[in-house]
Structures are given as C-alpha cells and as structure tokens.
Amino acid sequence: MKKVLLSLILLLSFASYSQNINDFQYVIVPIKFDFLKENDRYRLNTTTKFLLQKYGFKSYLATEELPNEVLTNRCSFLNASLVNDNTMFVTKVKVVLKDCYDRVVFETAFGTSRTKEYFPAYNEALREAFKSFDKLNYKYNGSQPTEKSLGKIGETAEVKVPTEIKLASERAVAATEPTKVLVSGQLYAQPITNGFQLVNTEPKVMYKIYNTSVKDYFIASKGDVNGVFFAKDNGWFFEYYQNDKLFSERVEVKF
C-alpha cells in the first residue's frame, strides 16, 4: 500500500509540474543539436527558433543577444532540443523543452518525412512535429521561475545552463549584422515538389526553396549552401552562414 501511495504522489507531482509550461516565456535554442556535427545544420536551429516564436514563445539562439532576465536568472527559460530516431527510409524528429534542472516540461510527437534529401526531409519532419503545439494552447501567465521555486520539485537536481550562455557580468553579445550581397539578373520561379526552383534565362537552377507554414518564408539552398529565403522591404533575400559569418543576398525573382 505504501508503494502504491508513493507512486501516486510521484505521478501527481509530475503531472502537476508538466502542466507549467505557461510559466515560461523564453526558450533558448542551441546553435547545434547533439545528433548533428555542424552549427545550424539544415537550418534546423534557426527554424526551431522561428517556429517557437510562431506559437508565442520568445525564442533565441544561444549565441544571440539575450534579454537581461535570461542572463541573470538561469531558470527563467526553457532549453530546446531535437531528438531524432531515423530509419533507413524515414526521417523522424521530435522537439523537447526542458527546464533548468534538465526536466522535460513538454515534448512533441515525432514528425516524419520520407523525402530522400536530408535538408527538406528534416525540415518537413520538424514542421510536422511542431503540430503538437497546436493542442498545447500555450499562453504565458506572467510567472517568474527561479532556481528556488523550481528546486522545490527536485531538491537534489543540478541547474543546467547551456555552455553558450553566461551571466551578464561575464559578457555582452553584439547583434549580428549580415554582409550584404546583390545577385544580378532576373530569376524566375518554377514549381517543384514542396516549393520552387529559381532559374535564370539559360535556364540554370540558381536556388531551390521549400515551403514552410509561414507565408513568404522558405527553407532554401544554393548549391551546397543552405539558408532561408524570405520577403523583406519589398524584396527577396537569401541568408546563410559561411565560416560563421552571416551573408544576405538580395534576389530579383518573378513568381
């Protein structure tokens, strides 16, 4: 009987805690997920940040300039991660949000894709995984989580902080200004599966852009370079990182 009562108490405590995602307004996304070898590989980190914002969170990459509240309160935010469970023919990922004690606050169902190319496959699976947020009905309640308030649920747990994040007294992060590049020549959009290919007058394929759930925002590739393609200031831009430096190409394209 004692074992049954103890199990019920632990279960109720976990259930109560797992409902507290509305206590958090910030989510920090690492610059590299554990199962990948490169920063922002397949633009998964940037896209995760963007989709979290779509569902109402204030999300940042860990290397970006962060709010003072995040820098001074190590438990004011959730840490995002992706878990993959690929098979030979299926790409599978899910999103996991953990608190500063490394406890799971929310995780999605696995999103899947059977697309053969990794770049569109991972992004398709990620967008499908994010559909779990539709049922979450997230809305920040104004709470201010701290080590003390969260520690009541796990007194012996150790606070986990992403290595990229330091206290405000240790660093100030400068905003990233992209190097601007003008791509000459008119391009034309031709429909392909899940998006478009942008060709010049030869015709030669210059870019491939893939649909997302957000209007005028595409996952994109230019040869071996991966990035994002979006509308801004009455124009179209392709942005990508090269040697840890951000580049922004203005592209003339007719859809």
Secondary structure, 3 states (H helix, E strand, C coil): CHHHHHHHHHHHHHHHHHCHHHHCCEEEECCCCCCCCCCCHHHHHHHHHHHHHHCCCEEEECCCCCCHHHHHCCCCEEEEEEEECCCCCCEEEEEEEECCCCCEEEECCCEEECCCCHHHHHHHHHHHHHHHHHHCCCCCCCCCCCHHHHHCCCCCCCCCCCCCCCCCCCCCCCCCCCEEEECCCCEEEEEECCEEEEECCCCCEEEEEEECCCCCEEEEEECCEEEEEEEECCEEEEEEEECCEEEEEEECEEC
